[in-house]
């Protein structure tokens, strides 16, 4: 049970970190399109600020979404064990895409997460759910070849 909880927590953290950085870069890109000059220290400070303030909000969206997605993936994987890894990857991405559509339909503004306003941003943010699925399955149920990998020293 501890292995499942650790894998789930790492999947949430990994997806929240990557999704937050994607969201930040989309926001900064929109500002530069308006001719705002953004230097590297400002970019880095903005990423750090968003990791501290947007990251927890994104993790709150990810947690119930991936909880349901991973349960469904695990149940389907019992019938299709050879596809287990792909079920978690696709399940995480698809579930997050659906969660974004639901959240955006309920939010008073056009989209809750600005990166979701464009098809590319929506796809990249949804892919963070797929990334979470990969992290979860790799940590929860590593394949034999992954267990044989040497650790970096």
C-alpha distance (Angstrom), angle and dihedral (degrees) to the residues before:
residue distance angle dihedral
X1 . . .
X2 3.81 . .
X3 3.79 90.1 .
X4 3.82 90.8 55.1
X5 3.81 92.4 48.5
X6 3.79 93.2 47.8
X7 3.82 91.4 47.1
X8 3.81 90.8 49.1
X9 3.80 92.8 47.9
X10 3.80 91.9 48.6
X11 3.81 90.5 48.6
X12 3.82 90.8 52.6
X13 3.80 92.8 46.5
X14 3.81 93.5 46.0
X15 3.80 94.0 48.7
X16 3.80 92.7 43.6
X17 3.81 91.8 51.6
X18 3.80 95.0 47.6
X19 3.81 93.9 40.8
X20 3.78 91.7 49.8
X21 3.80 92.5 52.4
X22 3.82 90.6 47.8
X23 3.81 90.6 50.0
X24 3.80 91.4 48.6
X25 3.80 93.0 50.2
X26 3.80 91.6 50.2
X27 3.80 90.4 51.7
X28 3.79 92.4 47.7
X29 3.79 90.3 47.1
X30 3.80 90.3 55.1
X31 3.80 89.9 51.6
X32 3.81 93.1 49.5
X33 3.81 88.6 50.1
X34 3.81 85.4 61.0
X35 3.85 88.6 55.1
X36 3.80 94.7 -102.5
X37 3.79 109.3 150.2
X38 3.80 111.2 -136.6
X39 3.80 117.2 -172.4
X40 3.81 124.2 -153.0
X41 3.84 96.6 -101.6
X42 3.82 89.3 53.5
X43 3.80 90.6 48.4
X44 3.80 91.3 51.2
X45 3.82 92.9 46.1
X46 3.80 89.8 49.0
X47 3.80 91.3 51.4
X48 3.81 90.5 49.9
X49 3.81 91.6 47.2
X50 3.80 91.5 50.0
X51 3.81 92.1 46.7
X52 3.79 88.5 56.3
X53 3.81 97.7 41.2
X54 3.82 110.0 23.1
X55 3.82 96.6 31.2
X56 3.83 95.2 68.9
X57 3.82 90.9 48.0
X58 3.79 90.6 50.8
X59 3.81 89.8 47.5
X60 3.82 88.0 54.7
X61 3.81 89.4 55.7
X62 3.80 92.1 44.6
X63 3.81 97.8 49.3
X64 3.81 102.5 66.3
X65 3.80 91.9 30.9
X66 3.79 94.9 55.3
X67 3.80 92.7 38.2
X68 3.80 90.1 62.2
X69 3.82 93.8 38.2
X70 3.79 93.4 51.5
X71 3.80 93.4 47.8
X72 3.81 89.7 52.6
X73 3.82 91.2 45.5
X74 3.81 91.6 50.1
X75 3.80 91.8 50.3
X76 3.81 92.8 48.7
X77 3.82 90.3 44.7
X78 3.81 89.3 61.4
X79 3.80 87.3 65.3
X80 3.82 95.1 36.8
X81 3.82 106.2 30.7
X82 3.81 94.4 164.0
X83 3.81 89.1 62.7
X84 3.79 96.6 47.1
X85 3.80 97.7 115.4
X86 3.81 92.3 46.5
X87 3.80 91.9 47.4
X88 3.80 90.8 57.9
X89 3.80 92.8 44.1
X90 3.80 95.7 47.9
X91 3.80 92.4 37.7
X92 3.80 92.8 53.4
X93 3.80 93.6 47.9
X94 3.79 95.4 44.3
X95 3.80 93.5 45.1
X96 3.80 92.0 51.2
X97 3.81 91.5 48.3
X98 3.81 89.2 52.6
X99 3.81 91.0 46.3
X100 3.81 90.4 53.0
X101 3.80 90.9 51.4
X102 3.80 91.0 49.8
X103 3.82 94.5 45.4
X104 3.80 91.9 46.6
X105 3.80 91.3 50.6
X106 3.82 89.7 53.9
X107 3.82 99.0 40.3
X108 3.81 117.3 96.9
X109 3.80 91.5 -134.9
X110 3.83 123.0 65.0
X111 3.82 91.5 -98.6
X112 3.77 131.0 2.1
X113 3.80 92.2 -145.8
X114 3.79 112.3 45.7
X115 3.81 94.9 -149.3
X116 3.81 88.2 63.9
X117 3.80 91.3 67.9
X118 3.80 92.7 85.4
X119 3.80 127.2 52.9
X120 3.81 90.3 -121.7
X121 3.80 92.6 50.4
X122 3.80 91.7 46.5
X123 3.80 90.6 50.5
X124 3.81 94.4 46.8
X125 3.79 93.5 46.7
X126 3.82 90.2 47.7
X127 3.79 90.4 49.8
X128 3.80 88.0 62.4
X129 3.82 85.3 70.1
X130 3.80 88.8 54.0
X131 3.80 88.9 49.4
X132 3.81 88.5 52.6
X133 3.81 89.5 51.6
X134 3.79 90.5 53.0
X135 3.82 92.1 48.2
X136 3.79 92.2 47.7
X137 3.79 96.7 49.3
X138 3.79 93.5 42.2
X139 3.80 91.9 53.8
X140 3.79 98.0 35.6
X141 3.77 99.3 43.0
X142 3.80 110.6 10.4
X143 3.78 117.8 -169.6
X144 3.83 118.3 -116.6
X145 3.81 93.2 -105.6
X146 3.81 90.1 53.1
X147 3.79 90.7 53.2
X148 3.80 89.5 53.0
X149 3.83 93.5 55.6
X150 3.77 114.4 114.7
X151 3.78 118.7 -121.1
X152 3.79 117.6 -117.1
X153 3.79 114.6 -109.5
